[in-house]
Structure formats: C-alpha cells, structure tokens
Amino acid sequence: MLNSKINDAINAQINAELWSAYLYLSMSMDASAKGLKGVANWFAVQFREEQDHARIFMNYINSRGGKVVLTPIAEVQTEWASPLEMFKQTKQHEEKVTALINDLYALAASENDYATMNMLKWFIDEQVEEEENATDMIDAFDKVESNKFGLYMIDKELATRQYSVPAPLSTQE
C-alpha cells in the first residue's frame, strides 16, 4: 500500500508527464505546420512516450492500492522559431523532469518505500537517455542551422524514428 506522501507525489509526476506529452504534441504540430515532417514525427513519438510514462505511473499507483487523481494540464507554448529552439527547450525540460524523478526517488528512500525506489530505477535510466537524445539533436541542428540541405537531411532522418512500447508496459499490450 502506498502512503499518502508517495501517492500524492506520483500523482504530481503523472501531471508532469502528461504536460510533457502536451508540450511535445505542440512541438510536433508546429513542426508539421512548417513542413518539417521529420521533426514533427520525432516529437509525435516523444508525445507517445510521455503518455506511456504517465500510464506506467498510473498502473503503479493502482497496483499498490493507491488512487490516481488527474488534474488539469497547464497551457504549453505553441510556436518555436526553429527546430534548434525546440530541442534546446526539450533539453531544459528533460533536465527538469530528471530533477522531479530524482526528488521522487529521494522521497521514496526517506519513506523506506523500496518498491517505489525499484520502480523509479527505470525512469532514472530513461532520463539519461532522454537528455542524451535532446543533446544529440541540439548538436545536429546547431551544425546545420544555416544550411538548408543539412536541415533537409536531418529532417529526413528524423522521419524514420519509430515508436516502441516502454519495457514496463510491454507485457500489457
């Protein structure tokens, strides 16, 4: 059974994950409107991943006898000057999410909630990957910022990104 501190903190994280999904959907729509199909695809995949992160947390609360409480999602930005700007914001945002996950882990440790600490290990590893992906995209777009052919090539490459179900959900689909 989850204690109320952990339950409340995970519910807050669910909202943060859904806000992340909403942000990435907005980035996808902005890129699509600008004809950047690959960038739009990259963020559409990211949107689905963030939704799945929320689902993992929801499933966890339910499995531990807690209660999921969904709250309103705050408004997100709807337009960016360039893909480089999008990915810089993505990196900053993922760093904030990493801090939230770390805070959740610290709370679970302080509450001696070993099951929650174990569940959060997957998210800690995932955040390393999320920050690395954003950094790689910043590096790529920084190199081609004024090169239209380079932008075209990166956009084509990003169009090949495919969604994969996160491991904690793979047995549920």
C-alpha positions in Angstrom: 0.0 0.0 0.0 1.3 3.4 -0.9 1.4 6.0 1.8 -0.3 9.3 1.0 3.0 11.3 0.5 4.2 8.9 -2.2 0.7 8.6 -3.8 0.5 12.5 -4.0 4.0 12.8 -5.3 3.4 10.2 -8.0 0.1 11.9 -9.0 2.0 15.2 -9.4 4.5 13.3 -11.6 1.7 11.9 -13.7 0.6 15.5 -14.3 4.1 16.5 -15.3 4.4 13.5 -17.7 1.0 14.5 -19.3 2.2 18.1 -19.6 5.4 16.9 -21.2 3.3 14.9 -23.7 1.2 18.0 -24.4 4.3 20.1 -24.9 5.8 17.6 -27.4 2.5 17.3 -29.2 2.5 21.1 -29.6 6.1 21.0 -30.9 5.0 18.3 -33.4 2.1 20.3 -34.6 4.3 23.4 -35.0 6.9 21.5 -37.0 4.2 19.9 -39.1 2.7 23.4 -39.9 6.2 24.5 -41.0 6.6 21.4 -43.4 9.2 19.7 -41.2 7.7 16.2 -41.3 10.7 14.5 -39.7 10.8 16.9 -36.8 7.1 16.5 -36.4 7.5 12.7 -36.4 10.3 12.9 -33.8 8.1 14.9 -31.4 5.0 12.8 -32.2 7.0 9.7 -31.0 8.1 11.7 -28.0 4.4 12.6 -27.3 3.5 8.9 -27.2 6.5 8.1 -24.9 5.4 10.7 -22.4 1.9 9.4 -22.4 3.3 6.0 -21.7 5.4 7.3 -18.8 2.2 8.7 -17.2 0.5 5.3 -17.8 3.4 3.5 -16.1 2.9 5.7 -13.0 -0.9 5.3 -13.1 -0.5 1.5 -13.3 1.9 1.5 -10.4 -0.4 3.5 -8.2 -3.3 1.2 -9.0 -1.1 -1.9 -8.3 -0.1 -0.6 -4.9 -3.7 0.2 -3.8 -3.4 4.0 -4.2 -5.6 6.4 -6.1 -4.8 8.2 -9.3 -6.1 11.7 -9.3 -5.9 13.5 -12.7 -5.6 17.3 -12.5 -5.7 20.0 -15.3 -2.8 20.3 -17.6 -1.3 23.7 -17.8 -1.1 25.5 -21.2 2.0 25.0 -23.3 3.9 27.1 -25.9 2.6 26.7 -29.4 5.3 28.1 -31.7 9.1 28.0 -32.0 11.5 29.8 -34.2 13.4 26.7 -35.3 13.9 23.0 -34.6 17.1 24.1 -32.7 15.0 26.2 -30.4 12.6 23.2 -29.9 15.4 20.8 -29.0 17.1 23.4 -26.6 13.7 23.7 -24.8 13.4 19.9 -24.9 16.8 19.5 -23.2 15.9 22.1 -20.5 12.6 20.4 -19.9 14.1 16.9 -19.7 16.6 18.2 -17.1 13.6 19.4 -15.0 11.9 16.1 -15.4 15.1 14.4 -14.2 15.1 16.6 -11.1 11.5 15.6 -10.5 12.3 11.9 -10.8 15.3 12.3 -8.5 13.1 14.1 -5.9 10.6 11.2 -6.1 13.4 8.7 -5.6 14.7 10.7 -2.6 11.1 10.8 -1.1 10.7 7.1 -1.6 14.1 6.5 0.1 13.1 8.7 3.0 9.9 6.8 3.4 11.7 3.4 3.1 9.5 2.6 0.1 11.7 0.1 -1.6 9.2 -1.0 -4.2 8.8 2.6 -5.4 12.5 3.1 -5.4 12.8 0.0 -7.6 10.1 1.2 -10.0 11.8 4.6 -10.3 15.1 3.0 -11.4 13.6 2.5 -14.9 12.8 6.2 -15.0 16.2 7.3 -13.8 17.8 5.3 -16.7 15.2 6.6 -19.1 16.0 10.2 -18.2 19.7 9.7 -19.0 18.5 8.6 -22.5 16.1 11.5 -22.8 18.7 14.1 -22.0 21.2 12.4 -24.3 18.7 12.3 -27.2 18.0 16.0 -26.8 21.7 16.9 -26.7 22.3 14.9 -29.8 19.6 16.8 -31.6 20.9 20.1 -30.4 24.4 19.2 -31.7 23.0 18.1 -35.1 20.7 21.2 -35.6 23.4 23.5 -34.3 25.8 22.2 -37.1 23.3 22.8 -39.9 21.4 25.9 -38.5 22.1 28.0 -41.7 22.4 25.1 -44.1 19.1 24.2 -45.8 20.4 21.0 -47.2 21.6 19.9 -43.8 18.2 20.7 -42.3 16.6 18.7 -45.1 18.8 15.7 -44.4 18.2 15.7 -40.6 14.5 16.1 -41.2 14.5 13.0 -43.5 16.5 11.1 -40.8 14.1 12.0 -38.0 11.2 10.9 -40.2 12.4 7.3 -39.7 12.2 7.4 -35.9 9.7 4.8 -34.7 7.8 4.4 -31.5 8.5 1.4 -29.2 6.5 0.5 -26.1 8.4 1.1 -22.9 9.5 -2.1 -21.1 7.2 -1.6 -18.1 4.2 -1.6 -20.5 5.3 -4.2 -23.0 3.6 -7.1 -21.3 0.3 -5.2 -21.0 -0.3 -4.5 -24.7 
